[in-house]
Amino acid sequence: MLNLSKQSVSKRVNEQFELHSLNTLHTPRSAVVLKRWLMAIVVILLMVLFLPWQQNVTGKGDISAFTPKDRPQNIQNIISGRIEKWMVKEGDLVQQGDTILVISETKDDYFDPNLPARLQDQLTAKKAGLDSYQAKIVALEQQIAALEQNQKFSLQKAKNKVKQGVLKVTSDSTDVIAEQVQFNIAQTRYDRGEDQYKNGGLVSLSEFESRKLKLQETRAKLVSTQNKLAISRQELTNAQIELNSIGAEYAEKIAKAQSDKSSALSSLAAGQYEISQLSNKITNVDIRRNQYYIKAPQEGYVVRALKAGIGETIKEGESICTLQPFAPEMAVELYVKAMDVPLITEGREVRLQFEGWPSLVFSGWPSTSVGTFGGVVKVIDRIDNAKGEYRLLVIPKIHKGEQDWPKQLRMGSGVVGWVMLDDVPVWYEIWRQLNAFPPTLKQEPEGALNHKKAK
């Protein structure tokens, strides 16, 4: 029976003829159950295809610190030296300023244990030398002032002498003129008397001889006053020469004193330079000796010693040990592909799965995921790394009901993260994945919009 009509005769035939083979020709129950299950699965799958799916960008990375000061750092020594004593061991918690390592000197310039005291003695001696130079400079300044004062007095004296000489020459010139007049009168009387004596006898011989004697007296006085005038003129010339020589003489003395003063100033400057060098060296020695104790720059854990045994020498700027700062501000360095970077903006939510932390993840349904932790994109690097990936810095998401990151997390632990984007139907996401299309956004990211507005 093919059961092509709605009227079934199988029951009537079975009651009339009791055919055993006919009883075996019904649909098995297991097939019915399977059919129902398949139909239910198909319906569920169809319903799932229309459920919302949150697109995301996957990235991998590790745990780091948000601020550079909280990241592991290598402690380096400033000076070269020889390891004398380790004050800590790996795993110890040190406070800021605690001594980690003690080293000794390796440069022979600093071997002398009394070097600071000896340098201080040199400094004291140099300062004493400077005092003598300063005293010499003061003495030379006083000498120059005295020479300038003496020059002023000497010049005034010489000028007065020149004035006196001028007045004397004037007086003597007047005397010469007066004597010349007397001589001319005497000469005229003599000539007249000689003529009268010889031609008429109007003048007696005694009168004539008296006039002759007067002429000789006036001639003698004239010559005397002329000689006196010549002497006065010579004295005036000598006074003028002396006036000129005083300026040159005192200029030479003052120039010599100023030269000595300049030499003393030069020596004083050289001494001050040497004092500055000694003071600098003393300070450097004190600072260098403080560098024998390598101290912790901040509170943290000594993770690894990079130098080992006692007696080992270390160079300047060489790493000694690694320090992990205490209670760092945790962050995740997440690396994503370059094609996904334009879709990500600061403030995007991130779901994180930490290595060693049990979890069950449905990336498109973050609310159903178990063992993941929330984060927020805080920084997006402007340049890529050697692999062409861009780094994201993700910080914990502070939100009511959001679970805090585990305290057991350590620096460098691996992380898988999903940067959450917009919601799309499941069928669209499957279609996108099959066609290898990138995720889509409803609108351009705010960061790109702000960048365009700035332009």
MARVEXMI-493861 format. One record per residue (C-alpha): x, z negated, y; residue in three letters; residue number from 1. Coordinates in pm, 1 decimal, padded with zeros to 6 digits. Each point is the difference from the previous one (the first is absolute). Layout:
px,pz,py,residuo,num
X,Z,Y,ALA,NUM
...
END
This chain:
px,pz,py,residuo,num
00000.0,00000.0,00000.0,MET,1
00145.7,00103.7,00332.6,LEU,2
-00233.7,-00212.6,00210.1,ASN,3
-00060.0,00288.1,00238.0,LEU,4
-00346.8,-00120.0,00095.5,SER,5
-00115.8,-00327.1,00136.3,LYS,6
-00219.1,-00063.9,-00309.5,GLN,7
00205.0,-00163.3,-00269.7,SER,8
-00102.8,00053.7,-00366.4,VAL,9
00295.9,-00174.0,-00153.8,SER,10
-00188.6,-00327.4,-00039.7,LYS,11
-00303.4,00167.5,-00164.3,ARG,12
00215.0,00198.1,-00237.9,VAL,13
00201.4,-00306.5,-00088.7,ASN,14
-00311.8,-00199.2,-00084.4,GLU,15
-00144.3,00282.8,-00211.8,GLN,16
00306.4,00115.7,-00188.8,PHE,17
00245.4,-00290.9,00041.3,GLU,18
00303.6,00232.9,00044.8,LEU,19
00328.6,-00198.6,00004.0,HIS,20
00205.1,00276.9,00163.3,SER,21
-00241.2,00015.2,00290.0,LEU,22
00055.8,-00365.7,00071.7,ASN,23
00373.0,00065.7,00049.9,THR,24
-00056.1,00267.1,00268.4,LEU,25
-00042.6,-00236.3,00307.0,HIS,26
00250.2,-00059.5,00291.6,THR,27
00253.1,-00280.5,-00076.5,PRO,28
-00021.0,-00310.8,00224.0,ARG,29
00372.6,00009.0,00078.7,SER,30
-00040.0,00347.3,00148.7,ALA,31
-00279.3,-00123.8,00217.3,VAL,32
00209.9,-00290.9,00121.9,VAL,33
00293.8,00231.4,00065.6,LEU,34
-00222.2,00235.3,00194.1,LYS,35
-00128.2,-00281.7,00213.2,ARG,36
00351.4,-00126.1,00063.9,TRP,37
00122.9,00344.9,00094.5,LEU,38
-00291.3,00049.0,00232.8,MET,39
00063.5,-00339.8,00160.6,ALA,40
00370.4,00078.5,00040.1,ILE,41
-00078.9,00334.9,00159.3,VAL,42
-00243.5,-00162.6,00239.6,VAL,43
00251.5,-00269.5,00085.2,ILE,44
00271.9,00260.2,00054.7,LEU,45
-00230.6,00197.3,00225.8,LEU,46
-00076.3,-00313.5,00194.6,MET,47
00368.7,-00087.0,00021.8,VAL,48
00077.5,00343.1,00141.6,LEU,49
-00211.4,-00085.9,00303.0,PHE,50
00141.3,-00348.9,00052.3,LEU,51
00225.8,-00052.4,00307.5,PRO,52
00372.4,00020.2,-00064.1,TRP,53
00250.5,-00121.2,00259.4,GLN,54
00282.3,00247.5,00035.1,GLN,55
00349.3,-00144.4,00017.6,ASN,56
00367.5,00083.6,00030.9,VAL,57
00224.4,-00143.5,-00268.3,THR,58
00348.5,-00127.1,00071.8,GLY,59
00269.6,-00206.0,-00165.1,LYS,60
00249.4,-00239.3,00150.5,GLY,61
00123.7,-00354.6,-00008.1,ASP,62
-00042.5,-00332.6,00174.6,ILE,63
00198.0,-00056.5,00318.9,SER,64
-00030.4,-00196.6,00323.7,ALA,65
-00185.5,00114.2,00309.8,PHE,66
00269.9,-00104.9,00246.9,THR,67
00368.5,00091.0,-00052.7,PRO,68
00111.2,-00361.5,00042.7,LYS,69
-00198.3,-00098.0,-00311.5,ASP,70
00161.1,00261.3,-00224.0,ARG,71
00295.9,-00078.3,-00228.7,PRO,72
00323.5,00007.1,00195.0,GLN,73
00367.2,-00000.2,-00085.6,ASN,74
00197.7,-00279.4,00164.5,ILE,75
00332.0,00129.1,00130.3,GLN,76
00310.7,-00173.3,00127.6,ASN,77
00131.9,00078.9,00347.4,ILE,78
00369.8,-00053.2,-00076.6,ILE,79
00215.2,00068.8,-00302.1,SER,80
00103.0,-00298.2,-00206.9,GLY,81
00054.8,-00162.1,-00337.0,ARG,82
-00284.8,-00170.3,-00186.2,ILE,83
00063.8,-00373.0,-00018.7,GLU,84
-00333.6,-00152.0,-00107.7,LYS,85
-00356.4,00098.7,-00078.5,TRP,86
-00248.2,-00250.1,00143.0,MET,87
-00308.9,00147.1,-00171.3,VAL,88
-00096.3,00168.9,-00323.9,LYS,89
-00238.5,00282.2,-00074.5,GLU,90
-00363.5,-00099.1,00035.1,GLY,91
00063.9,-00281.9,00250.1,ASP,92
-00226.0,-00036.9,00301.2,LEU,93
00209.0,-00026.6,00317.0,VAL,94
-00102.1,-00088.8,00353.3,GLN,95
00111.0,00180.9,00311.3,GLN,96
00357.5,-00105.3,00081.8,GLY,97
00083.0,-00127.6,-00350.2,ASP,98
00352.3,00084.5,-00116.6,THR,99
00005.9,00254.0,-00281.7,ILE,100
00370.1,00071.9,-00034.3,LEU,101
00328.5,-00138.8,00132.8,VAL,102
00293.4,00237.1,00050.3,ILE,103
00358.5,-00044.4,00120.1,SER,104
00222.4,00207.8,00227.0,GLU,105
00192.8,00304.1,-00124.8,THR,106
00156.3,00123.3,00327.1,LYS,107
00341.4,-00144.2,00083.5,ASP,108
-00085.3,-00005.6,00372.1,ASP,109
-00234.6,-00291.2,-00067.5,TYR,110
00189.8,-00194.6,-00269.0,PHE,111
00129.5,-00269.3,00241.8,ASP,112
-00232.8,-00301.0,-00029.0,PRO,113
00100.1,-00109.2,00352.9,ASN,114
-00063.7,00341.9,00152.0,LEU,115
-00278.4,-00114.0,00239.8,PRO,116
00218.0,-00285.6,00133.0,ALA,117
00298.7,00231.1,00050.3,ARG,118
-00212.7,00256.2,00177.6,LEU,119
-00136.3,-00278.4,00220.3,GLN,120
00359.4,-00100.9,00090.7,ASP,121
00077.7,00358.9,00093.9,GLN,122
-00311.7,00007.7,00211.4,LEU,123
00100.4,-00320.3,00180.3,THR,124
00349.6,00138.9,00069.9,ALA,125
-00143.8,00321.8,00134.9,LYS,126
-00235.4,-00191.1,00227.1,LYS,127
00295.6,-00202.0,00135.2,ALA,128
00181.5,00325.8,00069.6,GLY,129
-00303.8,00124.5,00185.7,LEU,130
00001.1,-00313.3,00215.2,ASP,131
00359.1,00073.2,00105.7,SER,132
-00088.9,00358.6,00082.5,TYR,133
-00295.9,-00117.6,00205.2,GLN,134
00225.9,-00247.7,00186.6,ALA,135
00248.9,00281.0,00066.3,LYS,136
-00276.2,00222.0,00131.7,ILE,137
-00116.4,-00277.5,00234.9,VAL,138
00359.2,-00052.8,00123.0,ALA,139
00045.5,00372.5,00059.1,LEU,140
-00328.4,00016.7,00187.2,GLU,141
00115.5,-00285.2,00220.7,GLN,142
00337.2,00173.8,00048.4,GLN,143
-00172.4,00322.6,00099.2,ILE,144
-00220.7,-00190.4,00244.9,ALA,145
00308.1,-00172.1,00151.1,ALA,146
00185.6,00332.3,00029.0,LEU,147
-00299.8,00158.9,00169.6,GLU,148
-00018.7,-00295.5,00239.1,GLN,149
00374.3,00014.0,00072.8,ASN,150
-00024.6,00373.4,00049.3,GLN,151
-00270.8,-00056.0,00256.4,LYS,152
00209.3,-00260.5,00186.1,PHE,153
00318.7,00208.8,-00019.9,SER,154
-00177.5,00306.6,00126.4,LEU,155
-00147.3,-00197.8,00287.6,GLN,156
00342.5,-00141.1,00080.0,LYS,157
00162.8,00343.2,-00011.4,ALA,158
-00273.9,00146.3,00217.4,LYS,159
00052.1,-00275.9,00253.6,ASN,160
00372.3,00071.6,-00006.2,LYS,161
-00066.9,00368.7,00062.5,VAL,162
-00225.5,-00089.7,00289.4,LYS,163
00273.5,-00224.1,00141.6,GLN,164
00248.7,00283.3,-00037.8,GLY,165
-00231.3,00238.6,00181.6,VAL,166
-00042.4,-00247.0,00283.3,LEU,167
00374.2,-00059.7,00016.5,LYS,168
00072.6,00371.0,00008.9,VAL,169
-00254.1,00036.4,00278.7,THR,170
00160.1,-00285.4,00195.2,SER,171
00350.7,00135.3,-00049.0,ASP,172
-00114.4,00346.8,00100.7,SER,173
-00135.3,-00148.2,00323.0,THR,174
00329.1,-00177.5,00059.4,ASP,175
00191.2,00323.9,-00056.1,VAL,176
-00221.8,00179.2,00250.3,ILE,177
00050.6,-00279.7,00254.9,ALA,178
00376.1,00000.8,-00050.5,GLU,179
00003.7,00377.3,00026.2,GLN,180
-00170.7,-00028.5,00339.9,VAL,181
00252.9,-00265.3,00110.8,GLN,182
00284.4,00221.4,-00123.2,PHE,183
-00136.0,00301.9,00187.6,ASN,184
-00029.6,-00207.8,00323.0,ILE,185
00352.2,-00133.9,-00045.9,ALA,186
00128.2,00352.2,-00066.4,GLN,187
-00169.6,00131.4,00315.6,THR,188
00139.6,-00283.8,00219.4,ARG,189
00342.2,00051.9,-00150.5,TYR,190
-00005.1,00372.9,00070.2,ASP,191
-00127.5,-00056.4,00353.0,ARG,192
00259.3,-00270.6,00066.5,GLY,193
00281.1,00215.2,-00137.5,GLU,194
-00100.1,00284.8,00230.9,ASP,195
-00025.9,-00229.6,00301.3,GLN,196
00327.4,-00170.0,-00081.3,TYR,197
00195.3,00321.9,-00034.7,LYS,198
-00162.2,00207.0,00277.3,ASN,199
-00077.2,-00234.0,00281.8,GLY,200
00107.6,-00341.0,-00083.0,GLY,201
-00346.7,-00132.5,00049.1,LEU,202
00034.7,-00210.5,-00310.0,VAL,203
00291.2,-00229.9,-00040.9,SER,204
00223.7,-00004.3,-00300.8,LEU,205
-00132.2,-00336.1,-00113.9,SER,206
-00356.7,00120.7,00028.0,GLU,207
00091.9,00312.3,-00195.7,PHE,208
00167.4,-00202.5,-00271.0,GLU,209
-00299.2,-00234.3,-00012.0,SER,210
-00230.9,00297.5,-00061.9,ARG,211
00236.2,00128.4,-00266.2,LYS,212
-00004.7,-00336.8,-00172.7,LEU,213
-00379.3,-00006.8,00016.6,LYS,214
-00010.8,00345.5,-00160.4,LEU,215
00216.3,-00118.1,-00284.6,GLN,216
-00217.4,-00309.9,-00050.5,GLU,217
-00322.0,00203.9,-00012.0,THR,218
00164.3,00250.6,-00238.9,ARG,219
00099.4,-00286.4,-00228.6,ALA,220
-00350.4,-00147.4,00010.3,LYS,221
-00149.3,00343.5,-00073.3,LEU,222
00221.4,00048.8,-00303.1,VAL,223
-00080.3,-00354.2,-00114.7,SER,224
-00373.8,00052.2,00026.6,THR,225
00030.6,00337.2,-00172.1,GLN,226
00185.8,-00163.6,-00287.5,ASN,227
-00260.6,-00274.1,-00013.7,LYS,228
-00274.2,00265.3,-00013.9,LEU,229
00177.4,00177.6,-00285.0,ALA,230
00029.7,-00327.8,-00189.3,ILE,231
-00370.5,-00071.6,00054.6,SER,232
-00091.6,00342.3,-00126.5,ARG,233
00215.5,-00052.9,-00307.3,GLN,234
-00165.0,-00334.2,-00063.1,GLU,235
-00343.3,00165.2,00033.4,LEU,236
00102.2,00262.1,-00253.8,THR,237
00123.6,-00271.1,-00235.7,ASN,238
-00327.5,-00189.7,00042.9,ALA,239
-00200.1,00311.2,-00085.4,GLN,240
00218.2,00063.2,-00305.9,ILE,241
-00045.3,-00360.5,-00107.0,GLU,242
-00378.6,00032.3,00044.5,LEU,243
-00005.9,00302.7,-00227.3,ASN,244
00230.1,-00158.8,-00256.5,SER,245
-00217.7,-00312.5,-00025.3,ILE,246
-00293.1,00204.0,-00134.1,GLY,247
00218.4,00172.3,-00260.1,ALA,248
00173.6,-00324.6,-00101.5,GLU,249
-00320.6,-00195.2,-00052.5,TYR,250
-00171.8,00298.4,-00165.1,ALA,251
00279.2,00004.4,-00257.1,GLU,252
-00027.2,-00374.2,-00061.8,LYS,253
-00379.8,00011.3,-00026.8,ILE,254
00015.8,00304.5,-00230.6,ALA,255
00244.8,-00184.7,-00226.5,LYS,256
-00222.7,-00307.7,-00007.9,ALA,257
-00305.0,00214.5,-00076.1,GLN,258
00194.3,00175.0,-00276.7,SER,259
00087.8,-00338.4,-00149.9,ASP,260
-00365.0,-00100.0,00030.4,LYS,261
-00112.1,00320.1,-00176.9,SER,262
00249.8,-00068.2,-00278.8,SER,263
-00133.7,-00354.4,-00031.2,ALA,264
-00359.5,00130.6,-00005.7,LEU,265
00097.7,00249.8,-00269.2,SER,266
00160.5,-00275.5,-00204.5,SER,267
-00308.9,-00216.9,00058.4,LEU,268
-00228.8,00280.4,-00122.8,ALA,269
00222.0,00053.9,-00304.3,ALA,270
-00011.8,-00373.5,-00069.6,GLY,271
-00378.2,-00005.0,00033.1,GLN,272
-00019.9,00293.5,-00241.0,TYR,273
00218.1,-00185.0,-00249.8,GLU,274
-00211.7,-00313.7,00045.2,ILE,275
-00313.2,00204.4,-00063.3,SER,276
00158.3,00144.3,-00313.5,GLN,277
00104.4,-00344.8,-00121.5,LEU,278
-00346.8,-00141.0,00070.6,SER,279
-00154.9,00291.9,-00184.7,ASN,280
00236.3,-00050.8,-00292.0,LYS,281
-00074.7,-00374.1,-00013.4,ILE,282
-00374.4,00074.5,-00006.5,THR,283
00048.9,00266.5,-00265.2,ASN,284
00203.9,-00239.6,-00213.7,VAL,285
-00270.1,-00266.7,00028.1,ASP,286
-00271.5,00249.8,-00089.4,ILE,287
00209.3,00143.0,-00283.6,ARG,288
00052.1,-00343.6,-00150.0,ARG,289
-00375.9,-00055.1,00009.1,ASN,290
-00036.2,00322.0,-00198.9,GLN,291
00181.6,-00162.8,-00293.2,TYR,292
-00343.6,-00144.4,-00086.7,TYR,293
-00243.1,00278.7,-00084.2,ILE,294
-00348.9,-00132.8,00072.6,LYS,295
-00352.7,00105.8,-00084.6,ALA,296
-00161.5,00196.7,00285.6,PRO,297
-00349.4,-00119.2,-00099.1,GLN,298
-00187.0,-00197.8,-00261.9,GLU,299
-00012.4,00171.7,-00336.9,GLY,300
00115.2,00025.9,-00359.7,TYR,301
00349.2,00103.1,-00107.6,VAL,302
-00088.6,00283.8,-00236.8,VAL,303
00330.7,00145.6,-00108.9,ARG,304
00367.4,-00071.7,00068.7,ALA,305
00187.0,00324.2,00061.4,LEU,306
00342.5,-00167.7,-00002.2,LYS,307
00108.6,-00230.8,-00274.4,ALA,308
00308.3,-00211.6,-00065.1,GLY,309
00197.9,-00243.3,00209.9,ILE,310
00304.1,00159.7,00158.6,GLY,311
-00152.4,00344.7,00027.4,GLU,312
00066.2,00168.8,00333.9,THR,313
-00277.3,00164.7,00198.9,ILE,314
00020.7,00251.2,00280.7,LYS,315
-00166.8,-00006.5,00339.1,GLU,316
-00369.3,00088.3,-00016.2,GLY,317
-00008.1,-00012.8,-00380.7,GLU,318
-00323.2,-00112.5,-00168.1,SER,319
00027.0,-00339.9,-00167.6,ILE,320
-00347.7,-00072.5,-00135.0,CYS,321
-00363.1,00104.0,00028.4,THR,322
-00252.1,-00227.3,00171.8,LEU,323
-00374.6,00024.3,-00045.2,GLN,324
-00177.5,-00156.5,00304.2,PRO,325
-00239.4,-00282.8,-00074.4,PHE,326
-00376.8,00068.5,00018.8,ALA,327
00018.5,00363.8,00115.0,PRO,328
-00298.8,00182.8,00138.2,GLU,329
-00081.1,00215.3,-00302.1,MET,330
-00071.2,00370.5,00023.7,ALA,331
-00003.0,00296.4,-00237.3,VAL,332
00209.8,00311.3,00048.5,GLU,333
-00224.4,00273.3,-00141.1,LEU,334
00121.7,00358.9,-00028.6,TYR,335
-00248.5,00288.3,00012.7,VAL,336
00037.0,00376.5,-00010.5,LYS,337
00042.6,00197.0,00318.6,ALA,338
-00328.6,00188.3,-00055.5,MET,339
-00192.6,-00330.0,00002.1,ASP,340
00155.0,-00149.3,00316.2,VAL,341
-00233.8,00178.4,00248.1,PRO,342
-00296.8,-00166.5,-00172.1,LEU,343
00133.2,-00352.2,00055.0,ILE,344
-00024.0,-00198.7,00321.8,THR,345
00095.6,-00350.9,00093.5,GLU,346
-00267.2,-00249.0,-00101.3,GLY,347
-00104.3,00181.3,-00317.6,ARG,348
-00089.9,-00229.2,-00289.5,GLU,349
00232.1,00002.7,-00301.2,VAL,350
-00056.0,-00136.3,-00350.3,ARG,351
00319.1,-00123.3,-00166.1,LEU,352
00093.5,-00057.7,-00361.5,GLN,353
00311.6,-00214.8,-00041.9,PHE,354
00225.9,00035.6,-00299.6,GLU,355
-00033.1,-00289.4,-00240.8,GLY,356
-00347.0,-00085.3,00128.5,TRP,357
-00285.3,00086.5,-00241.3,PRO,358
-00256.6,00234.6,00144.2,SER,359
-00274.9,00247.7,-00086.7,LEU,360
-00013.3,00273.0,00261.3,VAL,361
-00267.4,00253.3,00093.9,PHE,362
00161.4,00162.0,00302.1,SER,363
-00319.5,00162.1,00125.2,GLY,364
-00207.8,-00316.1,-00045.5,TRP,365
00215.9,-00273.9,00153.9,PRO,366
-00279.9,-00254.4,-00021.6,SER,367
-00000.4,00028.3,-00381.1,THR,368
00378.4,-00027.1,-00032.7,SER,369
00142.1,-00326.4,-00129.9,VAL,370
00346.1,-00139.5,00078.5,GLY,371
00066.0,00213.1,00310.3,THR,372
00071.0,-00137.5,00345.2,PHE,373
-00094.2,00119.1,00344.1,GLY,374
00236.0,00132.7,00262.8,GLY,375
-00000.4,00182.5,00332.2,VAL,376
00227.2,00283.6,00111.8,VAL,377
00205.1,-00136.3,00288.9,LYS,378
00285.3,00249.8,00043.7,VAL,379
00040.8,00368.4,-00090.3,ILE,380
00356.5,00129.5,00016.4,ASP,381
00072.6,00297.6,00222.9,ARG,382
00259.8,00148.9,-00236.1,ILE,383
00009.7,00048.3,-00375.2,ASP,384
00248.2,-00126.3,-00253.7,ASN,385
00234.8,00206.6,-00214.3,ALA,386
-00286.5,00084.2,-00238.9,LYS,387
-00228.7,00137.1,00269.1,GLY,388
-00229.3,-00303.6,-00009.0,GLU,389
-00117.2,-00212.6,00290.2,TYR,390
00006.1,-00377.7,00003.2,ARG,391
-00299.8,-00214.9,00083.5,LEU,392
00031.5,-00368.8,00084.6,LEU,393
-00304.0,-00183.0,-00134.4,VAL,394
-00076.9,-00359.8,00099.0,ILE,395
-00252.8,-00236.0,-00165.2,PRO,396
-00362.1,00050.6,00091.5,LYS,397
-00140.2,-00314.5,00158.4,ILE,398
-00372.2,00004.8,-00068.8,HIS,399
-00255.5,-00247.5,-00118.3,LYS,400
-00030.8,00028.3,-00375.7,GLY,401
00328.5,00192.0,-00032.1,GLU,402
00244.3,-00155.9,-00244.4,GLN,403
00342.2,-00100.4,00136.1,ASP,404
00306.6,00167.7,-00140.5,TRP,405
00158.5,-00200.0,-00286.1,PRO,406
00268.2,-00245.5,00106.8,LYS,407
00202.6,00097.0,-00306.2,GLN,408
00081.3,00343.5,00144.3,LEU,409
00368.8,00071.9,00041.4,ARG,410
00187.3,00245.8,00217.9,MET,411
00049.6,00335.7,-00169.0,GLY,412
-00288.9,-00026.4,-00248.3,SER,413
-00176.0,00329.2,-00070.2,GLY,414
-00338.7,00078.3,00154.6,VAL,415
-00257.8,00272.6,-00048.6,VAL,416
-00233.4,00050.0,00290.8,GLY,417
-00307.8,00200.7,00089.9,TRP,418
-00068.9,00076.3,00366.1,VAL,419
-00379.2,00012.4,00019.1,MET,420
-00162.2,00296.0,00180.4,LEU,421
-00363.8,00114.2,00027.7,ASP,422
-00280.3,-00000.5,-00258.3,ASP,423
-00100.0,00320.0,-00186.4,VAL,424
-00215.0,00065.7,-00311.2,PRO,425
00172.2,-00026.4,-00337.2,VAL,426
-00074.6,00364.2,-00081.4,TRP,427
00176.7,00108.5,00321.4,TYR,428
00305.9,-00209.0,-00084.4,GLU,429
00015.7,00149.5,-00350.1,ILE,430
-00033.0,00348.1,00148.7,TRP,431
00273.9,-00079.0,00255.5,ARG,432
00235.4,-00132.1,-00264.5,GLN,433
-00055.9,00301.1,-00225.4,LEU,434
00080.9,00234.3,00289.6,ASN,435
00292.7,-00213.7,00124.5,ALA,436
-00151.5,-00023.1,00348.1,PHE,437
00112.0,-00279.9,00236.0,PRO,438
-00242.2,-00278.5,00096.6,PRO,439
-00234.3,00075.7,00286.4,THR,440
-00087.1,-00195.7,00311.4,LEU,441
-00322.5,00001.0,00196.4,LYS,442
00192.8,00009.0,00324.3,GLN,443
00355.7,00029.2,00121.7,GLU,444
00195.7,-00328.7,-00013.2,PRO,445
-00005.7,-00202.7,00321.0,GLU,446
00377.2,00006.0,00025.8,GLY,447
00004.4,00379.6,00018.6,ALA,448
-00283.9,00001.1,00252.2,LEU,449
00180.4,-00246.9,00226.2,ASN,450
00315.0,00208.3,-00026.6,HIS,451
-00184.9,00309.9,00115.7,LYS,452
-00157.8,-00189.0,00291.6,LYS,453
00345.0,-00121.9,00106.2,ALA,454
00118.8,00359.5,00013.9,LYS,455
END
